[in-house]
Amino acid sequence: MRRFKRCASRMLLLSGTAMLVTTAGPAAAQGAGSPGTSAREAALEARLKLLEQAVSDLRSELVQSRASSSVASSSAPIATGASAGAAPTAVASASSGQSGPSGPSGPGVNPQVASAGTAGGPTANSTASSTASSPSGDGFRIGNTTVKLNGFVRLNVIASRYSDGEVAVGGLGKEFFLPQQIPVGGGFSSEDLLLSARQTRLGFSTSTPVNGTDIKTLIEFDFALATAPVGAQRATNPYTPTFRRGFIEYGRWLVGQEWSTFQNLGVLPETTDFVGPLDGTVFNRQALIRYTVPLRPGMTLQLAAENPETETALPTNAALVDTDDDRLPDVVARVNWKGTLGEFALAGIARELRTDTLGVGDSAFGWGVSGSGKIPFGARHDLRFMATYGQGIGRYLGLGYVPDAIYGGTAQSLGRIDNFAAFAALKLGWSATVRSTFMGSYQSADYPEGVIVTGLANAKSYGGAANLFWTPAKGFDLGIEYRHAVRELLSGDKGALDRVEFAVKYGF
């Protein structure tokens, strides 16, 4: 390159000389007979020869430069050819990827790049290759696995008033709406204020392509339901992480711990509380094996075998007893449908209830049905609902507000409890960032005939709540909510909860 610049400089210098020669030509012709003129012509001839030599050198430099460019161009297709061998693999992964956390194009592949790869050409192939070998903007790569982190940090400020007593020290009812922990018959009212960040949540998911289908995993935990050590609030407020969900998903199969198939998580309303209309909803996470069958566009059938657990109570004691004597899994089927009217689900459950103590016990058949849906209207509004009825399904409703069955009586048998639970929630979007939800919930229990049950057993729960949420930035939510709820016992005694709760959350 330096030689090229020197030749160009010399050419410019000698070009000026040539111009002088051209200009001096007529004068030289007039004075051809004088010796001085002959000497000048000789000098000009010498300079012209130098100019011709410079032009020749410049041409040589140009030829060499073009030759180098040709070599670089000829080597580029070799590298591109190697990339082209990898590009179809990336494109195939994109087209065969399953819908899920990574999106329909599969992990680490941009759909635009996949389309470019099929178009061919050096640029398309090179882009596809570089994208396939580097992580996308969503998550990061470890080998052939895409890993994503997610969760949120959350603070709740909770001011509660109880009409008939107070919640025990460390009771979860101070922080969450748990109708079974609303005090009844205390004879005095009480107030409580609590600030807590224990609902903070962290999880990570992975996606790995195997034989054209992604194996996906998810692990998630929080600190919400962990029992706090004695004196936790004195100084450090430590809380042990608690396992929420952890499962493997491959194609139509899901195995691990996940929300029960009997529950429709998608219809739960936005709330500052951990759940919201808890007494009116199915709410359960447990180990399961689930298979999903597509029936037609917008409709799927889910079949699952889930962890069994029978909750009983004695006629003279309302405390729940986990028997842990189950032999058969709870079997669940659910049909999901999504159409122009909204999203709907119909679920059914069949289970064996069983207790056995030192060879003495009984078994019974439990069953339940649940219908739920979300109906949008307008640009930002929707109506959500769920209604559930069954016998021996108490542990699936309201975190076990009532047991599955009563064990005892003259026959020492399991008497199933009939349950009905429902909620409805109306969401109104005031603007793109401000919205409110108004919700009401209800649950009732009918105990078996022929069994005298203690008057301290739960009979009903009902209440309502209204909130206002504002999202000033993506992932950042501020909310305030008022709730009123009533717990009623078989004896007819009641207790009420009035609560104002503020929540701030940032999700990532």
N, C-alpha and C positions, 0 to 999 in steps of 0.2 A: 504493500500500500504506500510505503514511503517512496519507493522508486516511482510509483505512478504519480505521486504529487510532484516529485522533482522533474519528471519528464514534462508534466503539464506546465510547470513554471518556465522551463527552458523554451517550450513551444511558444508560450506567450511572449517571452523576450525576443525570440527570433522572428516571431510574426511581426513585431514592431520594426525589426530590421528590414524584413521583406517589404514592408510598406515604404520604408525609406528608399529601398532599391527601386521600387516602382515609380516613386516620385522623382528620383534622380535620373531615371532612364533618358528623357529627352536631353537633359543637360549633358549627360555623358556622350550622347550621339553627336552633339554639336562640338564638343571638345575632344573628339576621338584622336586628333593628331597630336595632342600634348602628352608628355610623359606623366604629368601629375594625374591626368584623367585615367591613364592606364593603371596606375597604382591603386586608385580608388575602386576601379572595376574589379581588380583582383581581390581586394578586401571584401567587396560585396559578394563575389562568387564564393569565397570561403565561408562567409556567413550563411549563404543559401545552402551550402552543403551541410553545415551544422543543423540547419532547420530541417532538412530532409532526414537527417539521422535521428533527430528528436521525434519527428513524426513516426518514423519506423519503430523507434523504441516504444512510443506510446501505443502503437498498434499491437506490439508484442505483449505489452502489459494487459491490454484489453482481452486478447486471446486467452492469456493465462487466467485472468479473472473469470471469464466465461467458462473455461474448463473446470475451475474449482467449483463454480455454482452447479455445473452439470453433475459433478461427482456427488455433491451434497444432495441434489435432487434425486439422483439414482439410489442413494442409500436410504432416503426417507421411506420409499415404499416397502423396504425390508422391515423397518420398525413398525410401520403401519400394518403390514401383513401379520406380524405377531400380535398386534393389538386386535386385529380383525378376528383372530382366532379366539380371543377371549370375549370380544364384544357379543357374539351370539349367545354365549353362556349367560352374560348379564341380562341380555334381552329376554332370554328364555326364563330366567328367574323372575323377571318383572312380570311376564305374562302369566306365569303359573303361581305367583304369590297369592295367598289367601287373604281375604279381608280380615282386619284385626287392628291391633294397636299401631302396626306399621303402615296401615293403609293398603289399598288394593294392589299397589304396585310392588309390594314386598319390601324388605329392608334394604336400605342403602342404595336404591336405584331410583333415579329421577325418571318419571314417565316420559318427559320430553327428550331425555337422552336416549331412552330405549327406542323411541320413534326415530331419532336421528340415526341410530345404529342400523336400523333396517333400510335406511335410504342409501347406505353405502357412501363411498368417498373417503379420502384421507381425513378430512376434518371430522366427519361424523364418527368414524371408527376410533380416532384418537380420543375424542371427547367421551365416547362410551367406555373406552378402556380405562381412562383416568378416573371416571366417576365410579366405575365398578370396583376399583382398587382402593378407593378412599371413602370414608364415612360420609353420609349425607349430613345435612344441617340438623337433622332430628336424631339425637342419640349419637353413639360412637361405636366403633368396630373393635372387637377382639377376635382376631382370626376371621372366620366366616360368620360370626355372630354379632348382631346389632343389639346393643344394650341401651336402655333408656331409663332415666331416673324421673320420678314424679312424686308429687305430694303437696303438702301445704303447711304453713305455719299459721296457727290460729290462737287467738286470745278471746276468752269469754268472760264477761262481767255479768254476774247473776245476782239479782236481788229478789228474794222470795219471802212470802208471808204465808204461814200455815195457820188455819183457823182452829185446829184442835190438837195442839202438841208441837213437838219438834222432831226433826230427823236426827237419828243417832250420829254421834261424832264419826266422821269418815264415811258416812252413808253416801252411796252414789246418787240418791235422790236429791241431794243438795246441788248437784251439777247437771243432772239429766232429768227429763220428765219421765219418772217411773211411778205410775199410778199406785203400784203396790207399796210404795214407801211414803205416800201421803199420810200423815198422822191422823188417827181417828180416836175420839174418846179421851183426848188428853185433858180436856177441861180448861185449856188456856191457849192463847194464840202466841206465835213466835215469829221472829224475823231473822233473816240470814243473808249475809253478803259474801260472795265468793268471787275471786279472780283466779282464773286457771288457764294454762296453755297446754294442758295434757291431751287435748284433742288433736294436737299436731300430728301429722301423718307422713310417713315416708315409704316409698315402694320402688321397686325396679322390675323391669320386664326385659325379656330376651326374645330374639327371633332368629332362628337358624334354618336355612333352606336344606331340606333333605328329600331327595328323590322328587323334586318338583313341588313339594309342599313344605310350608314352614312349621317347624316345631316351636311353639311359643310357651314361655313360662312367665309367671308373675309371682312375686313375693311382696307382701305388704304388712306393715305393722304400725301401731300407734301406741299411745299411753293411756287411752281413755278408760278402760275397764279394769286396769290393774289396781289391786288393793294397796293403798298408800300405807307406808310404815307408820307406826305410832309416832306422833310428833313431827310428821313430815313438813307441816307448815311453819314450824318454828324458825327454820333457817334456810334450808336449801330446796325444799319442795321436790324431792327426787321421786320419780315414778318409773317403774320397770316397763320396758317395751312389751306389748302384748301382740301375739300373732293374730292377724286378721284373715288374710287370704294367702294361699300358695297352691298353684296348680300348674299342670302341664296340659297343653292343648295341641292336638295334632289332627288336622282335617276336621272330621265331625265329632271327634272324641275329646272329652275333657275329664281329667282325673286330678284329684287333690281336694283342697278345701276352698269352697266358693259359696256364694249366696245360694240358699236352697232353691231348687227348681220350682218349689211351691210358691215362692215369693216373686213378685214383679217389682224389681228395684226401680224401674224406669218411671213409675208413677208417683214415687215419693215426692212431696212438695219441698220447695226451698224453705229452710227454717234456720234459726239461730241455734236450735236444740240439736242434740246428737241424732235424733230420729224425727221428732215432730209429733205426728198423730200416732204415737206408739200403741196405745190401747186398741186402735182400730185397724192395725195392719199386721200382716204376716211378716215376721222379722226373725231370720235365722241364718247363720253361717255354719257349715259343717262339712265334713269329708264326704265326698260323693264320686260316683262314676256316671257321666252324662253322655248321651248320644243325641245328636241333633239331625233331624231329617227334613230337608226342604220338600214341602208339599206342592207348592206352586209359587209364582212370583209374589213376594210379600207375606208368605205364610210358611211357618216352620212348626215341626212337632219335636218336642224334647222329651226324652225318656231318661229316668235317672233312678239309681239305687243309692240311697243316702244313709248316713249313720243313724242307727236307732237309739233312742233313749226314752224310757218311760218315767214320767214324773207322777208320783202319787202323793196322797195325803191321808192321814188317819181321820176317822170321824171326830175324834176328840182334839185334834191338833191341826191347825191350818198350815203349819210349816211344810214346805215341799220336800219330798224325799226322792232322790235319784236312785232307782233300783239297780241299774246296771246289770240286769239279768236278761237282756234281749238276745234273741236268736236269729231274727230275720231283719233284713234292711227295710227301711221305709221306701216304698215304691211311689214315684211321682211321675205324672205325665202332664205336659203343658202345651197348649197350642197358642202360638203367637201370630197375630195378624196385623199388618200395617197397610192402610189404604188411604183414600182421599178424606175419609171421615176422621181418621186419627189412628191411634195404636191401641190394640186390645189384646187381652190374654185370658185364657180359661184354663185353670189348673185343677188337678185332682190328686189326692193322696190316699194311699191305703197302707196300714201299719198294724203290726201286732203289739199289743200292750201286754207286758208280762212282769210279774214279780215272783220271786222265789227266795225264801229265807229258810235255810236248814231243811230243804225239801218240802216246805209248805208254801203254797202260793197259788196263783191263778193267772189266766191269760184271757184277753178279750180282743175284739177286732175294732180298730179305729179307722175313721175315714173323714175326708173333708173335701170341699170344693171351694174355689175362690175365683171370682171374676174381677177384672180390673181394666182400666183404660185411661187414656189421655186424649182429650178432644180439643184441638186448637180452634180458635175463632179469632178473627181479626189478625192483625199483624203480630201482636205480642202477647195475646191472651190464650189461656187454656183452662180446661176443667179436668181435674184428675179425681179418680175414685177407686175404691176397692171394697168389696163385700165378701165375707168368708163365713161359711157355716160348716159345722161338723161335730162328730162325737169322738172324744179322746184325742183332740189335737191342741190341748191347752198350751203345750210348750212352744208351739209355733206362733202363738198370738201374744203380742205385748210382752215379750221376754218372760213368758210363763206367768201371766197375771193370775191364772187359775191352773190347777194340775190337770193332767190327762184324765185321771180317774181317782176315785176314793176306794181304798182297800180296807175292808172290814165288814161290819154288819154281822148278822147272825150266821150267814153262810160263809163268812170270810172270803169274799170274792171281790173282784174288781168291778166297780160300778162306774161306767163311763159318764163323763160330764159333757153336756151339750153346750156348744159355744157358738155365739154369733158376734161378729166384729165388723165394723165398717168405718170408712172415713171418706170425706170429700174435701177437695181443695180447689179454690178459684184463684188463679193467677191473673193479675192485671198489670200490663206493662205501661207505665205512665209515659216513658220516653225510652230512648235507646239504652239508657244507663240506670234508670230508676224504675222499680217495680214493687208490687205488693202481693202477698198471698194471704188469703183468708181460709181457714181450715177448721173443720169440726170432726170429732171422732167419738166412737161409742163401742162398748163391749158389754155383753151380759153372759151369765153362766147359769144353767139349770142343772142342779145336782140330782143324782139318781134317787128315785123313790125307794122307800123302805130303809134308807140309811139316815140316821140322825147325825147331821153335820154340825160342828161347832159354829156358833154365831159369829166367830171371828173370821170365817172364810170370806173371801172376796166374792161379791155378787155382781156389781156393776162398776163401770167407770165411764165417764163422759166429760167432754170439755171442748174448748175452742181456742184459737189463737189467731192473731193478726200481726203482720210484720211489714217493714219497709226496708228495702235493700237499695244500695247505691254502688255502682261500679265506676269509680273515677278513672281507672286505668285497667288495662287488660290483666286479668288474674287477681285483681285487688278488689275485695268486697267489704263493704261496711253494712251492718244490718242491726235493726232494733226490733224487738218483738214483745208483745204482751200475751200472756197465757192465763186462762182460768180453767181449772179442772176439779172434778169431784170424784172421790172414791166412796163407794157404798158397800157395807158388809151385809151378810145374811141377816144379821140382827136388826138391820135398818139404820144403824149408826153411820154417820157421814163425816167426812173431812174434806176441806177444800184447800186448793193451792192457788195463789195469785203470784205471778212472776213476771218481772221485767228483765229482759236479757239483751245485752249488747254484744255483738261479735265483730271481730275484724280478722280477715283472712287474706293471705296471699298465696296463691297456688303457682306451682312451677311444673 
